[in-house]
Amino acid sequence: LIGYSLGAESSQGRVFVPLGFAPGSLFQSELMVVALGTTFAMVADRDILQEVEGIMGGVWVFGQLILFSMIGSGTSLSILPEVTGILPLMGIGLLARLLGVFLVVFTTRTARGCEMQSCWATTEDACFCFLGTLPRATMQAALGNVPAT
């Protein structure tokens, strides 16, 4: 119930407190679904995981259509002239993210005793990790116009 944000309120309007927590949605449901899936992947047998992966792969084909059509339908071209004012802020944010990824990769390599690896290898790893953070904006764009409450 907590993972799917259910049970916070009853149909009569009285608050239902699940498992001793405070009333209302305590956890972000999207994050709890990811945690539930990760936990399932850790404890399930390999055969079951392969079967679930095959099923979810088929579901994702249709999920892509819905996700990207949501992004397309939520896009308004009337704000296009104002985008130029936002681009410097976006650039600063991406630069801060890139520096954070470099710091984390460098710190991780140092903590694990990988000082002998070249600076170029660290740069390649950091750039790869940075590029891996960019696709999450797709989901943020799809859900950005939907209020969290």
Secondary structure as UniProt FT lines:
FT   TURN            2..5
FT   TURN            11..12
FT   HELIX           18..20
FT   HELIX           29..43
FT   HELIX           46..73
FT   HELIX           77..82
FT   HELIX           83..111
FT   TURN            112..113
FT   TURN            115..116
FT   HELIX           119..133
FT   TURN            134..135
FT   HELIX           136..143
FT   TURN            144..145
//
